């Protein structure tokens, strides 16, 4: 969908280091590429290509993608983790048009688009999904296995071993508010229940559909004696917030923040940090805190639609996002890229951008497993509506 800005690279270092701590051939012949999934170099179908080798290298992939001429993405707001600049950079570099459908949609919308548009040219080529949705999509067999050049440098805990999905960028759940409208901004989940915040506290979407909102519920659970195995206390917390009259059902967007409709938001740190930067010249004092009582961090995932209408362009997009240019692009949007540590070691990390990441005092060190995420998502789906009903 900042500033409390004692800014530091702690977020990126912690996210990547934590993940690391949990880790325990095509020919280079002619490129007779055709759009829609026909032969590329060596007679390989782009839809089944699993690495650059199947295209005979980067030149072969670029040629195949340019022949397709288009990339269909979905639910990528331009102000989300710097996606606007990333899409512009891809188009400028390769001359491939990008169609960005439903930019304010949810992870569930992406899954729905893949399943409902199978075989259609308007189906999404690639998706950017929260962990719960990436896990379920992989289990449903919706994604193509593809390993980018630096796949081996992505920590084992941050990817599917077969290349069905892999983390791209991450951040912390944060609480932010317009200090000019709110006065004293809340800094913890406990603060959000105070009577002075009547009708102010909003989420970025519905937690049964949107990963940002789902993650806010998980953070609230951790703030209320819950755990990665027990998200129910987070659902109960938002039930209390609703009963207190503090829950605001308006879904957060940059427009709702600018208009003052959502003066307090619970959202990813990189989004809130970006909003602070965006609105500082518009009289909005957007202050951001990573709440000490509910510290939760996670990454989003990239995946390629198994039936992508532009399969070569989809694979080129992934190569671009996991290049130094692409990973630093996420970093420029206040998000921690999956290859942070590898790029730091290689000397390709944008250290100035890394120094601007929001600070975190209590690092999150244990990411949920796929089984924990699947179980928690089920509980939220079954119990969210009744918790905030009435």
TIKOL-644415 format. One record per residue (C-alpha): x, y, z. Coordinates in steps of 0.02 Angstrom, whole numbers, plus 50000, padded with zeros to 5 digits. Example, Ala and Ser with C-alpha at 12.3 -4.5 7.8 and 13.67 -1.06 7.14 Angstrom:
% residues 2
506154977550390;506844994750357;
END
This chain:
% residues 390
500005000050000;505015035850409;505215043950514;505515041350660;507005042250553;508505038050652;508875028450496;510035013650486;510414998250385;509874987550532;508254982050448;509094974950295;510504967050390;509344959050516;508094952650388;509424944950279;510534938750420;509054930950508;508564921650353;510344915750330;510444909750509;508944898450477;509674890650322;510474877250366;510854866448963;510344874448819;511444877648669;511964894848613;511314892048437;510134902748335;508704911348424;507164907548322;505994914148456;504124916348434;502894924148554;501624913148641;502794899348693;503604892448536;505424887548509;506894897848568;508734893648556;509064875048547;507214871548519;506734875748699;504994882048738;505034898248841;503604891748948;504674877349010;506354886449018;507074884549192;508634895449176;509604906849059;510484891548988;508874886648902;508964902848803;510804901148764;511184915248885;510554932848920;510624938448738;509464924348689;508244928348828;508234946848784;507904942848600;506474931148646;505704943848765;505834958048640;504954947348510;503504945348632;503584964148661;502494964848816;502454960549001;500844959249100;501044962849286;499674964949415;499394974149580;501034983949576;500735001649642;502085013349579;502445019449756;502605001749828;504434997049858;504955008249713;504024998149581;503685013649477;505535016449446;505834997849424;504514996449288;505165012149203;506945005349211;506444988649134;505524997048992;506965009148958;508254995148960;507344982548851;506004992348758;504644980448821;502954987848864;502254984249037;500404983049072;500084985449258;498324980049298;497384983549460;498854991849549;497894993249713;497374974949713;497834961149835;498844945149833;497214935449821;496744945649667;498364939749587;497984921549623;496204923849558;496854931649398;498004916849364;496634903949392;495204912949305;496184918549151;497124902649110;497494902148924;497044920548899;498234933948837;497644945248979;498274933249113;499694939949223;501444934649171;502194937049344;501544939949520;502214948049678;501434939049824;501424938650013;502134922850092;500464914550129;499854916949951;501504912049871;501514896049972;499734891449926;499984895949743;501514884749732;500534870449810;499144873149683;500404871049541;500124888649474;501944893749452;503354889649333;505024883849400;506374896349349;508044900149430;508784917449401;510664919449379;510944923249563;509714910149627;511084901449728;511454917849819;509674919149885;509684911350061;508884894150067;507524899950188;507004913350064;506564902749914;505774886749851;507204874949813;506484871049642;506314889349592;504414890549601;504484906449706;505814916849792;505884931849909;506204948549827;506074962149961;505474963750140;505154975050287;504374976750459;502574980050508;502514998050568;501295010350644;501235027550563;500205043150586;500005061150532;500645070350685;499785086350630;498085077850636;498345065350777;499435075050898;500325061350996;500655046950879;500435029050943;502035019050953;501395001951008;499904990750976;499354993951155;499305012651118;498065009750976;496685005551101;496755022851181;495115032751166;495935047451078;496155036750922;494295034450887;493975029450706;495785032250655;496675015350643;496675007850468;497444993050378;498134990950203;496754979350142;495784964650211;496894951750299;495984937250215;496554944050046;498004956050070;499684950850142;500054967950218;498464967050322;498724948650364;500474952850426;499774966950533;498654954050618;500154942850648;501124957450724;499634961450835;499604943250890;501434943850941;501034959751039;499664950651134;500464934351192;500184925451027;501484916850921;501874911250744;500834895950788;499404906050861;498744921050766;497064921450855;497614934650984;497934946450838;496174943750773;495504946450949;496494962550962;495664969750808;493994964150878;494374974751032;494934989050921;493254988250831;492284987450994;493235002651057;492735012150901;494535014650847;494555003150695;494385012250530;493715000950389;494415012050251;495815002850161;497435012850160;498085020449998;499185035749967;497585045149924;496735041050090;498285046950183;498395063150086;496545066650112;496665062950298;495455048150288;496695036150369;497685046450496;498425030850579;498975015850478;499734998750513;500764994350361;502474989050298;503925000050352;504485003150173;502765009350122;502585020850272;504365027150249;503985030650067;502395040050111;503365050850234;504575055450095;503165058249970;502065069250079;503325079350177;503115094150057;501215093250072;501065097750255;500915079850315;502055075250459;502015056350433;502905048450580;503355030050577;503755017850718;504124999350718;503144994350874;504204986151008;502754975651071;502364967650902;503944965850799;503584956150640;504524955850476;504314946350315;504684946250129;503614946349974;503904933349839;504124933449651;503364919649546;503054916549361;501334911149301;501524893349232;500394898549087;501134915949062;500604923148893;502324931348879;503464918148957;505124925148897;504704942848955;504174935449123;505874927249144;506794942949089;505824952949219;506424941049354;508224942449294;508054961349300;507324961549476;508724950349542;510114960149458;511054973149559;510034986649472;508394978549520;508864974249699;509534991749729;507904998049656;506944989649798;508204996849920;507855014149849;506055011449901;506545008550084;506374989550067;507704976550109;508154966349952;508364947549962;510154948649898;510674962150024;512094952150102;512724945049936;512764962449859;513604969850012;514974956649997;515144959849811;515234978649832;513664981649726;512504987249866;511875005249865;512535009650037;511755027050037;510035019550011;510375006250142;510785019750270;509025027050248;508065011650303;506925014050454;507705009250619;507204994050719;507644991750903;507124973550928;507584963150776;506414949550716;507444933750700;506274919150662;505234918850505;503664907950496;503774891350406;502634887350259;501584876250373;501404890050503;500904902550370;499624890750293;498854886950464;498794905350514;498014910450349;496634897550377;496254904350551;496154922250485;495014916950341;493844908150461;493804921050602;494174938550537;492434943650479;491554938950641;492904947650744;492564964550666;490704962250629;489404973850701;
END
